[in-house]
Amino acid sequence: MLVIEECANCKAVTILVRGGSKVIVQEAERSLHDALCVVSTLIRCNRIVWGGGASEIACSLAVNSYANQINST
């Protein structure tokens, strides 16, 4: 959970990470680092390349749509 209260244009935020074990905390730290890197990249360059198979699904939908327009023999 991340809570930011009464923050009028602040320049820094503290994120407290707690977990059941040191390994869980380290994994949470890596995940937060990855997420913050994504946000900073999007702020600097607002072009987005979707992940998680989104481009493959978009291609699949386009091919399927085109295939439905072709008369089968």
N, CA, C and O atoms as a Tripos MOL2 file, in Angstrom:
@<TRIPOS>MOLECULE
protein
  292   291    73     0     0
PROTEIN
NO_CHARGES

@<TRIPOS>ATOM
      1 N           0.8570   -1.1700    0.0000 N.3       1 MET1
      2 CA          0.0000    0.0000    0.0000 C.3       1 MET1
      3 C           0.9000    1.2300    0.0000 C.2       1 MET1
      4 O           1.8690    1.3070    0.7550 O.2       1 MET1
      5 N           0.5720    2.1670   -0.8400 N.am      2 LEU2
      6 CA          1.3170    3.4120   -0.9320 C.3       2 LEU2
      7 C           0.3680    4.5440   -0.6130 C.2       2 LEU2
      8 O          -0.6520    4.7040   -1.2820 O.2       2 LEU2
      9 N           0.6900    5.3390    0.4080 N.am      3 VAL3
     10 CA         -0.1560    6.4600    0.8290 C.3       3 VAL3
     11 C           0.6730    7.7330    0.7660 C.2       3 VAL3
     12 O           1.7370    7.8240    1.3790 O.2       3 VAL3
     13 N           0.1800    8.7130    0.0230 N.am      4 ILE4
     14 CA          0.8300   10.0230   -0.0400 C.3       4 ILE4
     15 C          -0.2010   11.0320    0.4450 C.2       4 ILE4
     16 O          -1.2500   11.1970   -0.1780 O.2       4 ILE4
     17 N           0.0880   11.7030    1.5480 N.am      5 GLU5
     18 CA         -0.8660   12.6370    2.1460 C.3       5 GLU5
     19 C          -0.3210   14.0540    2.1480 C.2       5 GLU5
     20 O           0.8730   14.2800    2.3440 O.2       5 GLU5
     21 N          -1.2150   14.9980    1.9280 N.am      6 GLU6
     22 CA         -0.9080   16.4230    2.0240 C.3       6 GLU6
     23 C           0.4110   16.7550    1.3410 C.2       6 GLU6
     24 O           1.3140   17.3210    1.9570 O.2       6 GLU6
     25 N           0.5100   16.4120    0.1050 N.am      7 CYS7
     26 CA          1.7460   16.5970   -0.6490 C.3       7 CYS7
     27 C           1.5010   17.6220   -1.7470 C.2       7 CYS7
     28 O           0.9730   17.2870   -2.8070 O.2       7 CYS7
     29 N           1.8810   18.8610   -1.4960 N.am      8 ALA8
     30 CA          1.7170   19.9250   -2.4790 C.3       8 ALA8
     31 C           2.9940   20.0390   -3.3030 C.2       8 ALA8
     32 O           3.9350   20.7340   -2.9200 O.2       8 ALA8
     33 N           3.0150   19.3430   -4.4460 N.am      9 ASN9
     34 CA          4.1380   19.4100   -5.3760 C.3       9 ASN9
     35 C           5.4690   19.0090   -4.7290 C.2       9 ASN9
     36 O           6.4770   19.6930   -4.9070 O.2       9 ASN9
     37 N           5.4700   17.9190   -3.9890 N.am     10 CYS10
     38 CA          6.7170   17.4700   -3.3560 C.3      10 CYS10
     39 C           7.6200   16.8000   -4.3860 C.2      10 CYS10
     40 O           7.1440   16.3340   -5.4210 O.2      10 CYS10
     41 N           8.8930   16.7510   -4.1130 N.am     11 LYS11
     42 CA          9.8840   16.2040   -5.0360 C.3      11 LYS11
     43 C          10.3500   14.8010   -4.6600 C.2      11 LYS11
     44 O          11.0470   14.1510   -5.4390 O.2      11 LYS11
     45 N           9.9730   14.3300   -3.4790 N.am     12 ALA12
     46 CA         10.4310   13.0130   -3.0400 C.3      12 ALA12
     47 C           9.3290   12.3050   -2.2600 C.2      12 ALA12
     48 O           8.5020   12.9360   -1.6030 O.2      12 ALA12
     49 N           9.3410   10.9750   -2.3510 N.am     13 VAL13
     50 CA          8.3780   10.1450   -1.6370 C.3      13 VAL13
     51 C           9.1380    8.9680   -1.0330 C.2      13 VAL13
     52 O          10.0560    8.4360   -1.6580 O.2      13 VAL13
     53 N           8.7700    8.5670    0.1540 N.am     14 THR14
     54 CA          9.3700    7.4090    0.7950 C.3      14 THR14
     55 C           8.4330    6.2190    0.6430 C.2      14 THR14
     56 O           7.2360    6.3270    0.9070 O.2      14 THR14
     57 N           8.9790    5.0880    0.2200 N.am     15 ILE15
     58 CA          8.1990    3.8600    0.0870 C.3      15 ILE15
     59 C           8.7320    2.8670    1.1070 C.2      15 ILE15
     60 O           9.9040    2.4940    1.0650 O.2      15 ILE15
     61 N           7.8730    2.4430    2.0200 N.am     16 LEU16
     62 CA          8.2450    1.4770    3.0510 C.3      16 LEU16
     63 C           7.8540    0.0870    2.5760 C.2      16 LEU16
     64 O           6.6930   -0.1570    2.2460 O.2      16 LEU16
     65 N           8.8170   -0.8240    2.5400 N.am     17 VAL17
     66 CA          8.5770   -2.1880    2.0760 C.3      17 VAL17
     67 C           8.7200   -3.1360    3.2510 C.2      17 VAL17
     68 O           9.7570   -3.1650    3.9140 O.2      17 VAL17
     69 N           7.6780   -3.9090    3.5050 N.am     18 ARG18
     70 CA          7.7240   -4.9140    4.5730 C.3      18 ARG18
     71 C           7.3240   -6.2550    3.9800 C.2      18 ARG18
     72 O           6.5490   -6.3160    3.0260 O.2      18 ARG18
     73 N           7.8550   -7.3250    4.5490 N.am     19 GLY19
     74 CA          7.5240   -8.6520    4.0710 C.3      19 GLY19
     75 C           7.7810   -9.6960    5.1250 C.2      19 GLY19
     76 O           8.3850   -9.4270    6.1640 O.2      19 GLY19
     77 N           7.3090  -10.8950    4.8400 N.am     20 GLY20
     78 CA          7.4480  -11.9980    5.7800 C.3      20 GLY20
     79 C           8.8610  -12.5340    5.9010 C.2      20 GLY20
     80 O           9.2130  -13.1470    6.9080 O.2      20 GLY20
     81 N           9.6710  -12.3040    4.8760 N.am     21 SER21
     82 CA         11.0640  -12.7590    4.9230 C.3      21 SER21
     83 C          11.9280  -11.8070    4.1040 C.2      21 SER21
     84 O          11.4200  -10.9600    3.3680 O.2      21 SER21
     85 N          13.2280  -11.9610    4.2450 N.am     22 LYS22
     86 CA         14.1650  -11.1030    3.5250 C.3      22 LYS22
     87 C          14.0260  -11.3000    2.0120 C.2      22 LYS22
     88 O          14.1540  -10.3450    1.2460 O.2      22 LYS22
     89 N          13.7650  -12.5340    1.5870 N.am     23 VAL23
     90 CA         13.6070  -12.8300    0.1620 C.3      23 VAL23
     91 C          12.3820  -12.1140   -0.4040 C.2      23 VAL23
     92 O          12.4350  -11.5730   -1.5090 O.2      23 VAL23
     93 N          11.2900  -12.1060    0.3410 N.am     24 ILE24
     94 CA         10.0670  -11.4170   -0.0960 C.3      24 ILE24
     95 C          10.3240   -9.9190   -0.2320 C.2      24 ILE24
     96 O           9.8910   -9.2960   -1.2010 O.2      24 ILE24
     97 N          11.0200   -9.3500    0.7310 N.am     25 VAL25
     98 CA         11.3270   -7.9170    0.6950 C.3      25 VAL25
     99 C          12.2320   -7.6010   -0.4960 C.2      25 VAL25
    100 O          12.0150   -6.6010   -1.1810 O.2      25 VAL25
    101 N          13.2320   -8.4270   -0.7530 N.am     26 GLN26
    102 CA         14.1210   -8.1960   -1.8850 C.3      26 GLN26
    103 C          13.3600   -8.2750   -3.2100 C.2      26 GLN26
    104 O          13.6070   -7.4790   -4.1150 O.2      26 GLN26
    105 N          12.4500   -9.2170   -3.3240 N.am     27 GLU27
    106 CA         11.6510   -9.3400   -4.5430 C.3      27 GLU27
    107 C          10.7330   -8.1260   -4.7120 C.2      27 GLU27
    108 O          10.5600   -7.6260   -5.8230 O.2      27 GLU27
    109 N          10.1530   -7.6600   -3.6180 N.am     28 ALA28
    110 CA          9.3080   -6.4660   -3.6740 C.3      28 ALA28
    111 C          10.1210   -5.2490   -4.0900 C.2      28 ALA28
    112 O           9.6410   -4.4120   -4.8550 O.2      28 ALA28
    113 N          11.3500   -5.1460   -3.5880 N.am     29 GLU29
    114 CA         12.2250   -4.0380   -3.9700 C.3      29 GLU29
    115 C          12.5530   -4.0890   -5.4570 C.2      29 GLU29
    116 O          12.5530   -3.0550   -6.1250 O.2      29 GLU29
    117 N          12.8310   -5.2730   -5.9820 N.am     30 ARG30
    118 CA         13.1130   -5.4050   -7.4170 C.3      30 ARG30
    119 C          11.8890   -5.0370   -8.2510 C.2      30 ARG30
    120 O          12.0100   -4.3760   -9.2820 O.2      30 ARG30
    121 N          10.7280   -5.4610   -7.8070 N.am     31 SER31
    122 CA          9.4920   -5.1430   -8.5300 C.3      31 SER31
    123 C           9.2180   -3.6470   -8.5150 C.2      31 SER31
    124 O           8.8340   -3.0760   -9.5350 O.2      31 SER31
    125 N           9.4140   -3.0110   -7.3690 N.am     32 LEU32
    126 CA          9.2290   -1.5600   -7.2820 C.3      32 LEU32
    127 C          10.2300   -0.8250   -8.1720 C.2      32 LEU32
    128 O           9.8770    0.1420   -8.8470 O.2      32 LEU32
    129 N          11.4670   -1.2840   -8.1670 N.am     33 HIS33
    130 CA         12.4860   -0.6580   -9.0150 C.3      33 HIS33
    131 C          12.0820   -0.7540  -10.4820 C.2      33 HIS33
    132 O          12.1810    0.2290  -11.2160 O.2      33 HIS33
    133 N          11.6290   -1.9280  -10.9150 N.am     34 ASP34
    134 CA         11.1890   -2.1000  -12.2980 C.3      34 ASP34
    135 C          10.0320   -1.1600  -12.6280 C.2      34 ASP34
    136 O          10.0290   -0.5180  -13.6780 O.2      34 ASP34
    137 N           9.0530   -1.0800  -11.7320 N.am     35 ALA35
    138 CA          7.8880   -0.2290  -11.9590 C.3      35 ALA35
    139 C           8.2870    1.2430  -12.0310 C.2      35 ALA35
    140 O           7.7770    1.9770  -12.8780 O.2      35 ALA35
    141 N           9.1850    1.6810  -11.1600 N.am     36 LEU36
    142 CA          9.6320    3.0720  -11.1680 C.3      36 LEU36
    143 C          10.4320    3.3880  -12.4350 C.2      36 LEU36
    144 O          10.3460    4.4940  -12.9670 O.2      36 LEU36
    145 N          11.2010    2.4230  -12.9100 N.am     37 CYS37
    146 CA         11.9320    2.6250  -14.1650 C.3      37 CYS37
    147 C          10.9620    2.7840  -15.3340 C.2      37 CYS37
    148 O          11.1910    3.6130  -16.2160 O.2      37 CYS37
    149 N           9.8940    2.0100  -15.3530 N.am     38 VAL38
    150 CA          8.8840    2.1350  -16.4060 C.3      38 VAL38
    151 C           8.2480    3.5160  -16.3660 C.2      38 VAL38
    152 O           8.0950    4.1630  -17.4020 O.2      38 VAL38
    153 N           7.8750    3.9700  -15.1690 N.am     39 VAL39
    154 CA          7.2420    5.2870  -15.0370 C.3      39 VAL39
    155 C           8.1980    6.3890  -15.4760 C.2      39 VAL39
    156 O           7.7930    7.3010  -16.1980 O.2      39 VAL39
    157 N           9.4510    6.3240  -15.0580 N.am     40 SER40
    158 CA         10.3990    7.3750  -15.4420 C.3      40 SER40
    159 C          10.6460    7.3640  -16.9480 C.2      40 SER40
    160 O          10.8160    8.4240  -17.5500 O.2      40 SER40
    161 N          10.6690    6.1850  -17.5630 N.am     41 THR41
    162 CA         10.8320    6.1080  -19.0130 C.3      41 THR41
    163 C           9.6300    6.7090  -19.7270 C.2      41 THR41
    164 O           9.7870    7.4200  -20.7200 O.2      41 THR41
    165 N           8.4340    6.4280  -19.2290 N.am     42 LEU42
    166 CA          7.2330    6.9870  -19.8430 C.3      42 LEU42
    167 C           7.1610    8.4950  -19.6870 C.2      42 LEU42
    168 O           6.6230    9.1770  -20.5590 O.2      42 LEU42
    169 N           7.6880    9.0270  -18.6030 N.am     43 ILE43
    170 CA          7.7030   10.4790  -18.4140 C.3      43 ILE43
    171 C           8.6640   11.1220  -19.4180 C.2      43 ILE43
    172 O           8.3560   12.1660  -19.9930 O.2      43 ILE43
    173 N           9.8220   10.5020  -19.6260 N.am     44 ARG44
    174 CA         10.8060   11.0520  -20.5550 C.3      44 ARG44
    175 C          10.4050   10.8550  -22.0130 C.2      44 ARG44
    176 O          10.6220   11.7410  -22.8400 O.2      44 ARG44
    177 N           9.8330    9.7200  -22.3280 N.am     45 CYS45
    178 CA          9.4850    9.3780  -23.7160 C.3      45 CYS45
    179 C           8.1090    8.7230  -23.6840 C.2      45 CYS45
    180 O           7.9680    7.5960  -23.2090 O.2      45 CYS45
    181 N           7.0990    9.4210  -24.1870 N.am     46 ASN46
    182 CA          5.7320    8.9250  -24.0020 C.3      46 ASN46
    183 C           5.2790    7.9190  -25.0580 C.2      46 ASN46
    184 O           4.0840    7.6510  -25.1790 O.2      46 ASN46
    185 N           6.2080    7.3640  -25.8170 N.am     47 ARG47
    186 CA          5.8380    6.2920  -26.7470 C.3      47 ARG47
    187 C           5.7510    4.9860  -25.9620 C.2      47 ARG47
    188 O           6.6000    4.7050  -25.1170 O.2      47 ARG47
    189 N           4.7390    4.2050  -26.2410 N.am     48 ILE48
    190 CA          4.5150    2.9780  -25.4740 C.3      48 ILE48
    191 C           4.5840    1.7720  -26.3980 C.2      48 ILE48
    192 O           3.9640    1.7620  -27.4620 O.2      48 ILE48
    193 N           5.3320    0.7650  -25.9960 N.am     49 VAL49
    194 CA          5.3080   -0.5330  -26.6450 C.3      49 VAL49
    195 C           4.6510   -1.4790  -25.6550 C.2      49 VAL49
    196 O           5.2200   -1.8090  -24.6140 O.2      49 VAL49
    197 N           3.4510   -1.9050  -25.9950 N.am     50 TRP50
    198 CA          2.6880   -2.7440  -25.0830 C.3      50 TRP50
    199 C           3.3740   -4.0930  -24.9090 C.2      50 TRP50
    200 O           3.9750   -4.6170  -25.8470 O.2      50 TRP50
    201 N           3.2820   -4.6440  -23.7210 N.am     51 GLY51
    202 CA          3.8960   -5.9300  -23.4220 C.3      51 GLY51
    203 C           2.8590   -6.9880  -23.1350 C.2      51 GLY51
    204 O           1.6680   -6.7910  -23.3720 O.2      51 GLY51
    205 N           3.3130   -8.0900  -22.6320 N.am     52 GLY52
    206 CA          2.4140   -9.1620  -22.2190 C.3      52 GLY52
    207 C           1.6820   -9.8330  -23.3730 C.2      52 GLY52
    208 O           0.5890  -10.3690  -23.1840 O.2      52 GLY52
    209 N           2.2740   -9.8100  -24.5720 N.am     53 GLY53
    210 CA          1.6400  -10.4560  -25.7150 C.3      53 GLY53
    211 C           0.6170   -9.5840  -26.4210 C.2      53 GLY53
    212 O          -0.0950  -10.0730  -27.2970 O.2      53 GLY53
    213 N           0.5200   -8.3030  -26.0680 N.am     54 ALA54
    214 CA         -0.4800   -7.4220  -26.6600 C.3      54 ALA54
    215 C          -0.2900   -7.2760  -28.1620 C.2      54 ALA54
    216 O          -1.2680   -7.2840  -28.9080 O.2      54 ALA54
    217 N           0.9600   -7.1420  -28.6220 N.am     55 SER55
    218 CA          1.1890   -6.9860  -30.0620 C.3      55 SER55
    219 C           0.8350   -8.2640  -30.8160 C.2      55 SER55
    220 O           0.3150   -8.2000  -31.9290 O.2      55 SER55
    221 N           1.1120   -9.4210  -30.2200 N.am     56 GLU56
    222 CA          0.7670  -10.6830  -30.8610 C.3      56 GLU56
    223 C          -0.7430  -10.8490  -30.9550 C.2      56 GLU56
    224 O          -1.2520  -11.3290  -31.9670 O.2      56 GLU56
    225 N          -1.4590  -10.4550  -29.9110 N.am     57 ILE57
    226 CA         -2.9180  -10.5560  -29.9310 C.3      57 ILE57
    227 C          -3.4970   -9.5880  -30.9570 C.2      57 ILE57
    228 O          -4.4380   -9.9400  -31.6690 O.2      57 ILE57
    229 N          -2.9530   -8.3750  -31.0460 N.am     58 ALA58
    230 CA         -3.4200   -7.4040  -32.0400 C.3      58 ALA58
    231 C          -3.2240   -7.9540  -33.4500 C.2      58 ALA58
    232 O          -4.1140   -7.8260  -34.2910 O.2      58 ALA58
    233 N          -2.0680   -8.5670  -33.7190 N.am     59 CYS59
    234 CA         -1.8210   -9.1750  -35.0330 C.3      59 CYS59
    235 C          -2.7920  -10.3250  -35.2910 C.2      59 CYS59
    236 O          -3.3290  -10.4540  -36.3910 O.2      59 CYS59
    237 N          -3.0110  -11.1430  -34.2930 N.am     60 SER60
    238 CA         -3.9280  -12.2660  -34.4220 C.3      60 SER60
    239 C          -5.3470  -11.7940  -34.7360 C.2      60 SER60
    240 O          -6.0250  -12.3880  -35.5740 O.2      60 SER60
    241 N          -5.7960  -10.7380  -34.0730 N.am     61 LEU61
    242 CA         -7.1380  -10.2020  -34.3300 C.3      61 LEU61
    243 C          -7.2440   -9.6480  -35.7480 C.2      61 LEU61
    244 O          -8.2660   -9.8250  -36.4110 O.2      61 LEU61
    245 N          -6.1800   -8.9710  -36.2180 N.am     62 ALA62
    246 CA         -6.1900   -8.4390  -37.5780 C.3      62 ALA62
    247 C          -6.2270   -9.5540  -38.6110 C.2      62 ALA62
    248 O          -6.9720   -9.4660  -39.5870 O.2      62 ALA62
    249 N          -5.4400  -10.5950  -38.4130 N.am     63 VAL63
    250 CA         -5.4380  -11.7310  -39.3460 C.3      63 VAL63
    251 C          -6.7930  -12.4290  -39.3210 C.2      63 VAL63
    252 O          -7.3170  -12.7990  -40.3720 O.2      63 VAL63
    253 N          -7.3630  -12.6120  -38.1400 N.am     64 ASN64
    254 CA         -8.6690  -13.2540  -38.0150 C.3      64 ASN64
    255 C          -9.7480  -12.4350  -38.7180 C.2      64 ASN64
    256 O         -10.6090  -12.9920  -39.3990 O.2      64 ASN64
    257 N          -9.7020  -11.1260  -38.5540 N.am     65 SER65
    258 CA        -10.6730  -10.2460  -39.2070 C.3      65 SER65
    259 C         -10.5490  -10.3340  -40.7230 C.2      65 SER65
    260 O         -11.5570  -10.4050  -41.4270 O.2      65 SER65
    261 N          -9.3230  -10.3290  -41.2240 N.am     66 TYR66
    262 CA         -9.1070  -10.4380  -42.6620 C.3      66 TYR66
    263 C          -9.5510  -11.8060  -43.1720 C.2      66 TYR66
    264 O         -10.1520  -11.9080  -44.2420 O.2      66 TYR66
    265 N          -9.2590  -12.8470  -42.4160 N.am     67 ALA67
    266 CA         -9.6410  -14.2030  -42.8220 C.3      67 ALA67
    267 C         -11.1550  -14.3450  -42.9160 C.2      67 ALA67
    268 O         -11.6510  -15.0760  -43.7730 O.2      67 ALA67
    269 N         -11.8860  -13.6660  -42.0590 N.am     68 ASN68
    270 CA        -13.3480  -13.7420  -42.1060 C.3      68 ASN68
    271 C         -13.9140  -13.0370  -43.3350 C.2      68 ASN68
    272 O         -15.0460  -13.3140  -43.7300 O.2      68 ASN68
    273 N         -13.1510  -12.1310  -43.9460 N.am     69 GLN69
    274 CA        -13.6200  -11.4210  -45.1360 C.3      69 GLN69
    275 C         -13.3450  -12.1960  -46.4210 C.2      69 GLN69
    276 O         -13.9220  -11.8780  -47.4610 O.2      69 GLN69
    277 N         -12.4900  -13.1880  -46.3720 N.am     70 ILE70
    278 CA        -12.1170  -13.9610  -47.5590 C.3      70 ILE70
    279 C         -13.1370  -15.0770  -47.7520 C.2      70 ILE70
    280 O         -13.4930  -15.7780  -46.8040 O.2      70 ILE70
    281 N         -13.6030  -15.2340  -48.9890 N.am     71 ASN71
    282 CA        -14.5310  -16.3210  -49.3080 C.3      71 ASN71
    283 C         -13.7770  -17.6430  -49.3070 C.2      71 ASN71
    284 O         -12.7630  -17.7880  -49.9890 O.2      71 ASN71
    285 N         -14.2640  -18.5820  -48.5570 N.am     72 SER72
    286 CA        -13.6190  -19.8980  -48.5500 C.3      72 SER72
    287 C         -14.2070  -20.7290  -49.6800 C.2      72 SER72
    288 O         -15.3790  -20.5910  -50.0310 O.2      72 SER72
    289 N         -13.3710  -21.5960  -50.2410 N.am     73 THR73
    290 CA        -13.8380  -22.4270  -51.3530 C.3      73 THR73
    291 C         -13.9780  -23.8500  -50.9370 C.2      73 THR73
    292 O         -14.3620  -24.6950  -51.7450 O.2      73 THR73
@<TRIPOS>BOND
     1     1     2 1
     2     2     3 1
     3     3     4 2
     4     3     5 am
     5     5     6 1
     6     6     7 1
     7     7     8 2
     8     7     9 am
     9     9    10 1
    10    10    11 1
    11    11    12 2
    12    11    13 am
    13    13    14 1
    14    14    15 1
    15    15    16 2
    16    15    17 am
    17    17    18 1
    18    18    19 1
    19    19    20 2
    20    19    21 am
    21    21    22 1
    22    22    23 1
    23    23    24 2
    24    23    25 am
    25    25    26 1
    26    26    27 1
    27    27    28 2
    28    27    29 am
    29    29    30 1
    30    30    31 1
    31    31    32 2
    32    31    33 am
    33    33    34 1
    34    34    35 1
    35    35    36 2
    36    35    37 am
    37    37    38 1
    38    38    39 1
    39    39    40 2
    40    39    41 am
    41    41    42 1
    42    42    43 1
    43    43    44 2
    44    43    45 am
    45    45    46 1
    46    46    47 1
    47    47    48 2
    48    47    49 am
    49    49    50 1
    50    50    51 1
    51    51    52 2
    52    51    53 am
    53    53    54 1
    54    54    55 1
    55    55    56 2
    56    55    57 am
    57    57    58 1
    58    58    59 1
    59    59    60 2
    60    59    61 am
    61    61    62 1
    62    62    63 1
    63    63    64 2
    64    63    65 am
    65    65    66 1
    66    66    67 1
    67    67    68 2
    68    67    69 am
    69    69    70 1
    70    70    71 1
    71    71    72 2
    72    71    73 am
    73    73    74 1
    74    74    75 1
    75    75    76 2
    76    75    77 am
    77    77    78 1
    78    78    79 1
    79    79    80 2
    80    79    81 am
    81    81    82 1
    82    82    83 1
    83    83    84 2
    84    83    85 am
    85    85    86 1
    86    86    87 1
    87    87    88 2
    88    87    89 am
    89    89    90 1
    90    90    91 1
    91    91    92 2
    92    91    93 am
    93    93    94 1
    94    94    95 1
    95    95    96 2
    96    95    97 am
    97    97    98 1
    98    98    99 1
    99    99   100 2
   100    99   101 am
   101   101   102 1
   102   102   103 1
   103   103   104 2
   104   103   105 am
   105   105   106 1
   106   106   107 1
   107   107   108 2
   108   107   109 am
   109   109   110 1
   110   110   111 1
   111   111   112 2
   112   111   113 am
   113   113   114 1
   114   114   115 1
   115   115   116 2
   116   115   117 am
   117   117   118 1
   118   118   119 1
   119   119   120 2
   120   119   121 am
   121   121   122 1
   122   122   123 1
   123   123   124 2
   124   123   125 am
   125   125   126 1
   126   126   127 1
   127   127   128 2
   128   127   129 am
   129   129   130 1
   130   130   131 1
   131   131   132 2
   132   131   133 am
   133   133   134 1
   134   134   135 1
   135   135   136 2
   136   135   137 am
   137   137   138 1
   138   138   139 1
   139   139   140 2
   140   139   141 am
   141   141   142 1
   142   142   143 1
   143   143   144 2
   144   143   145 am
   145   145   146 1
   146   146   147 1
   147   147   148 2
   148   147   149 am
   149   149   150 1
   150   150   151 1
   151   151   152 2
   152   151   153 am
   153   153   154 1
   154   154   155 1
   155   155   156 2
   156   155   157 am
   157   157   158 1
   158   158   159 1
   159   159   160 2
   160   159   161 am
   161   161   162 1
   162   162   163 1
   163   163   164 2
   164   163   165 am
   165   165   166 1
   166   166   167 1
   167   167   168 2
   168   167   169 am
   169   169   170 1
   170   170   171 1
   171   171   172 2
   172   171   173 am
   173   173   174 1
   174   174   175 1
   175   175   176 2
   176   175   177 am
   177   177   178 1
   178   178   179 1
   179   179   180 2
   180   179   181 am
   181   181   182 1
   182   182   183 1
   183   183   184 2
   184   183   185 am
   185   185   186 1
   186   186   187 1
   187   187   188 2
   188   187   189 am
   189   189   190 1
   190   190   191 1
   191   191   192 2
   192   191   193 am
   193   193   194 1
   194   194   195 1
   195   195   196 2
   196   195   197 am
   197   197   198 1
   198   198   199 1
   199   199   200 2
   200   199   201 am
   201   201   202 1
   202   202   203 1
   203   203   204 2
   204   203   205 am
   205   205   206 1
   206   206   207 1
   207   207   208 2
   208   207   209 am
   209   209   210 1
   210   210   211 1
   211   211   212 2
   212   211   213 am
   213   213   214 1
   214   214   215 1
   215   215   216 2
   216   215   217 am
   217   217   218 1
   218   218   219 1
   219   219   220 2
   220   219   221 am
   221   221   222 1
   222   222   223 1
   223   223   224 2
   224   223   225 am
   225   225   226 1
   226   226   227 1
   227   227   228 2
   228   227   229 am
   229   229   230 1
   230   230   231 1
   231   231   232 2
   232   231   233 am
   233   233   234 1
   234   234   235 1
   235   235   236 2
   236   235   237 am
   237   237   238 1
   238   238   239 1
   239   239   240 2
   240   239   241 am
   241   241   242 1
   242   242   243 1
   243   243   244 2
   244   243   245 am
   245   245   246 1
   246   246   247 1
   247   247   248 2
   248   247   249 am
   249   249   250 1
   250   250   251 1
   251   251   252 2
   252   251   253 am
   253   253   254 1
   254   254   255 1
   255   255   256 2
   256   255   257 am
   257   257   258 1
   258   258   259 1
   259   259   260 2
   260   259   261 am
   261   261   262 1
   262   262   263 1
   263   263   264 2
   264   263   265 am
   265   265   266 1
   266   266   267 1
   267   267   268 2
   268   267   269 am
   269   269   270 1
   270   270   271 1
   271   271   272 2
   272   271   273 am
   273   273   274 1
   274   274   275 1
   275   275   276 2
   276   275   277 am
   277   277   278 1
   278   278   279 1
   279   279   280 2
   280   279   281 am
   281   281   282 1
   282   282   283 1
   283   283   284 2
   284   283   285 am
   285   285   286 1
   286   286   287 1
   287   287   288 2
   288   287   289 am
   289   289   290 1
   290   290   291 1
   291   291   292 2
@<TRIPOS>SUBSTRUCTURE
     1 MET1         2 RESIDUE 1 A MET
     2 LEU2         6 RESIDUE 1 A LEU
     3 VAL3        10 RESIDUE 1 A VAL
     4 ILE4        14 RESIDUE 1 A ILE
     5 GLU5        18 RESIDUE 1 A GLU
     6 GLU6        22 RESIDUE 1 A GLU
     7 CYS7        26 RESIDUE 1 A CYS
     8 ALA8        30 RESIDUE 1 A ALA
     9 ASN9        34 RESIDUE 1 A ASN
    10 CYS10       38 RESIDUE 1 A CYS
    11 LYS11       42 RESIDUE 1 A LYS
    12 ALA12       46 RESIDUE 1 A ALA
    13 VAL13       50 RESIDUE 1 A VAL
    14 THR14       54 RESIDUE 1 A THR
    15 ILE15       58 RESIDUE 1 A ILE
    16 LEU16       62 RESIDUE 1 A LEU
    17 VAL17       66 RESIDUE 1 A VAL
    18 ARG18       70 RESIDUE 1 A ARG
    19 GLY19       74 RESIDUE 1 A GLY
    20 GLY20       78 RESIDUE 1 A GLY
    21 SER21       82 RESIDUE 1 A SER
    22 LYS22       86 RESIDUE 1 A LYS
    23 VAL23       90 RESIDUE 1 A VAL
    24 ILE24       94 RESIDUE 1 A ILE
    25 VAL25       98 RESIDUE 1 A VAL
    26 GLN26      102 RESIDUE 1 A GLN
    27 GLU27      106 RESIDUE 1 A GLU
    28 ALA28      110 RESIDUE 1 A ALA
    29 GLU29      114 RESIDUE 1 A GLU
    30 ARG30      118 RESIDUE 1 A ARG
    31 SER31      122 RESIDUE 1 A SER
    32 LEU32      126 RESIDUE 1 A LEU
    33 HIS33      130 RESIDUE 1 A HIS
    34 ASP34      134 RESIDUE 1 A ASP
    35 ALA35      138 RESIDUE 1 A ALA
    36 LEU36      142 RESIDUE 1 A LEU
    37 CYS37      146 RESIDUE 1 A CYS
    38 VAL38      150 RESIDUE 1 A VAL
    39 VAL39      154 RESIDUE 1 A VAL
    40 SER40      158 RESIDUE 1 A SER
    41 THR41      162 RESIDUE 1 A THR
    42 LEU42      166 RESIDUE 1 A LEU
    43 ILE43      170 RESIDUE 1 A ILE
    44 ARG44      174 RESIDUE 1 A ARG
    45 CYS45      178 RESIDUE 1 A CYS
    46 ASN46      182 RESIDUE 1 A ASN
    47 ARG47      186 RESIDUE 1 A ARG
    48 ILE48      190 RESIDUE 1 A ILE
    49 VAL49      194 RESIDUE 1 A VAL
    50 TRP50      198 RESIDUE 1 A TRP
    51 GLY51      202 RESIDUE 1 A GLY
    52 GLY52      206 RESIDUE 1 A GLY
    53 GLY53      210 RESIDUE 1 A GLY
    54 ALA54      214 RESIDUE 1 A ALA
    55 SER55      218 RESIDUE 1 A SER
    56 GLU56      222 RESIDUE 1 A GLU
    57 ILE57      226 RESIDUE 1 A ILE
    58 ALA58      230 RESIDUE 1 A ALA
    59 CYS59      234 RESIDUE 1 A CYS
    60 SER60      238 RESIDUE 1 A SER
    61 LEU61      242 RESIDUE 1 A LEU
    62 ALA62      246 RESIDUE 1 A ALA
    63 VAL63      250 RESIDUE 1 A VAL
    64 ASN64      254 RESIDUE 1 A ASN
    65 SER65      258 RESIDUE 1 A SER
    66 TYR66      262 RESIDUE 1 A TYR
    67 ALA67      266 RESIDUE 1 A ALA
    68 ASN68      270 RESIDUE 1 A ASN
    69 GLN69      274 RESIDUE 1 A GLN
    70 ILE70      278 RESIDUE 1 A ILE
    71 ASN71      282 RESIDUE 1 A ASN
    72 SER72      286 RESIDUE 1 A SER
    73 THR73      290 RESIDUE 1 A THR
